[in-house]
Amino acid sequence: MDETTRVWGADSEVGRLRSVLLHRPGAELKRLTPRNNDALLFDGIPWVGRAQDEHDVFAQTLRDQGVRVLYLRDLLVETLASEVARRECIDVVLTDPRLGDTLRGRLRVYLEGLHPEDLAHVLIAGLAHEEFTSGRGLGYVLMERSEFVIDPLPNLLFTRDSSVWVGDRVAVSSLAMHARRRETSLTEAVYAHHPRFAGVGRIYSPDLERLEGGDVLLLAPGVVAVGTGERTTPAGVERLARHVLGAGLAHTVLAVPVAQDRATMHLDTVCTMVDTGAVVMYPKVAHELRAIGLTLEDDELLVGEPGAFLEVAAEAMGIDRLRTIDTGLDPVTAEREQWDDGNNTLAVAPRLAVAYERNVETNARLEEAGIEVLRIPGSELGTGRGGPRCMSCPLERDFLGDEWKKSCYGK
Ligand SMILES: NC(=[NH2+])NCCC[C@H](N)C(=O)O
């Protein structure tokens, strides 16, 4: 398809995937140490070379299915050819109040002198105290050697969280955790200034209430579920609902409260779609999870009565039942495989999903249920607590539109 006729976006989680935004992990992962990994939201210290190999397998698996893989880093380098984009990305770094004016001034001169390739590297991998030899000022002198003048972004790998498409519009999200806040200045720059995305409509921006893409699930054309818990706030759900409903991109938004735990940081840690009317879901929460329908009437956001997620979702989708496939086999296996992102699958098409190979029982269950599983390794990638869905932002999926119901029932 030529660039001018391209229709970006998605109206489901399962329409045939045409292009996807990934970030191949790099030098930013080398910044992780046992002292900073918790603050940087990693549960271990990944072997970086192996994590890259695993990620390459992921990307190749998608390409083998005819999916075009775009890398965030490449787009960022191209974006940074624009003076405005450069200034915006640099300004965000310089707002860090830890710096102090002297160090800030030095840093500005340094960053402004960098070629786009090197600037992208520093924006992603950060800048260690010892690497910035031209640093001056009290902020610099009293900084611990192990600190960063610019913090690295090891979670950039999880491209699902910093932007999400609803219909043909993109939401650049508002990340909740300090370690991730700056990620969206890079995604924002790409969507705003890369010629590839010229003219694309927006429905969210990073200055709004907290909202992370991992919480946003396109259940069906017209129905969007949004988790609210550790990351996305109820106010974030409300704001997105207003924008999505107001723009006619959906008729119902479901707010889905999830426990405020690391294991369930996003809705996609317990539930992802693998077919038009089916989800893989952590059984422990499947029947506890509640949902509240939000609709818009005369510009007023109406909040429905809370009900069981599976029922409220099926009703909003207009189907009798949302099919569930359980994580694991017994409760202990289910808990282990939920933790290891067994629920976090990426559908390439209806009944075809990428999953971590390590979740043996969950994958077997998916296959029993008629879902073809494309297995990828994730021993190192998994240390960041994210699976194939978290590591991908679908840019183009075939829109299912009215065909959706037919494919849901026509099996
Ligand atoms: N959509 C997701 N589940 N993303 C997982 C993100 C993991 C990342 N380490 C974080 O804590 O933010």
The ligand as a Gaussian input file, in Angstrom:
#p B3LYP/6-31G(d) Opt

LIG

1 1
 N        1.486000      -3.627000      28.878000
 C        2.257000      -4.156000      29.783000
 N        1.828000      -5.124000      30.556000
 N        3.486000      -3.644000      29.941000
 C        4.453000      -4.152000      30.830000
 C        5.390000      -3.091000      31.271000
 C        6.497000      -3.585000      32.140000
 C        7.388000      -2.509000      32.656000
 N        8.544000      -3.025000      33.294000
 C        6.628000      -1.608000      33.637000
 O        6.644000      -1.907000      34.804000
 O        6.052000      -0.628000      33.267000

